[in-house]
Amino acid sequence: MAFKIYTKTGDLGKTSLIGGTKVPKSSLRIESYGSVDELNSHIGFLSDVIQDEKSVSVLREIQDRLFTIGSSLACDPEKETKMKLPDLHEEDIVFLENEMDLMNEVLPEMRSFILPGGHIACSSAHIARCVCRRAERVCVRMQEENMEVPPIVIKYLNRLSDYLFTISRYASHIHNTPEIAWKARI
């Protein structure tokens, strides 16, 4: 018999963290890794529409790190887990910074704010950037409410949103699509 995806255990609005602790589905912890999961889906979409093999490879690496973050956020910090979970490292942040530096070498100087749009890859990168900022805000709110969040998670999400902005510009470049400069109404 095939494995069933539905368990019916969440029908009353509760779910389990890694470690078995039951929490409401409205918990900030659930919101945090749900936002990271949503971000991962948007990055998957971006990797499907950007037409650059190197960018796709980097995006796949990012998706792996987001699974790492999600598993960290899904753990009950007060319980020991039986599973060996991967860790996020400072090198993961440096990797994002290096990739941004490489993209910036071929991008024109930014002279105005840039509106999302122009190409589906640019727009999807901006959507992912916005979801990333939301995930970061939720993690900061958790920290403010004394819920355990590894500081490197917030740092990574902050840098990732910068990366997603940069790749939106890079997508304009590789797809020969002009960036849409914001011209404020006077």
BELURCOR-V975351 format. One record per helix or strand. SS is the DSSP state (helix for helix, strand for strand). FROM is the first residue (numbers start at 1). TO is the last residue. If there is no record, write none. Layout:
((SS:FROM:TO) (SS:FROM:TO))
This chain:
((strand:14:16) (strand:18:18) (strand:22:24) (helix:28:49) (helix:53:73) (strand:75:75) (helix:90:104) (strand:114:115) (helix:120:144) (helix:151:174) (strand:180:181))
